[in-house]
Amino acid sequence: MSVAGLAGARWITSSYSGGNGNCVEVAVGLEHAGVRDTKDRAGGALIVPERQWRSFINAVKSAHYEL
C-alpha cells in the first residue's frame, strides 16, 4: 500500500516532540496507519493495517515492551 491510501488522513507528531525536525509523524485511517520521517515527508512511509497499529500502541502503553 502507498501513502495515497491515507489521503485525507491527518499526519500528527507527538505533543512531546520538541519541534526540532527529528520526529516521526503518524496518520491513522480507517483501514491503515502510516509512520513517516518529518525530515523527509516525500520519502515514503511505513504503512500497516490499522488493527495491528492499535495492537502495537496498546502493547507500548501497557509497558509490554521495554523502551
Number of C-alpha atoms within 10 A of each C-alpha: 11 11 18 9 15 19 10 9 17 11 16 13 17 11 7 7 11 10 11 8 11 10 15 18 17 20 21 20 16 11 11 19 24 23 20 21 18 19 13 11 12 10 9 14 20 13 20 15 15 17 12 12 16 13 11 14 11 12 12 13 10 9 10 10 9 5 5
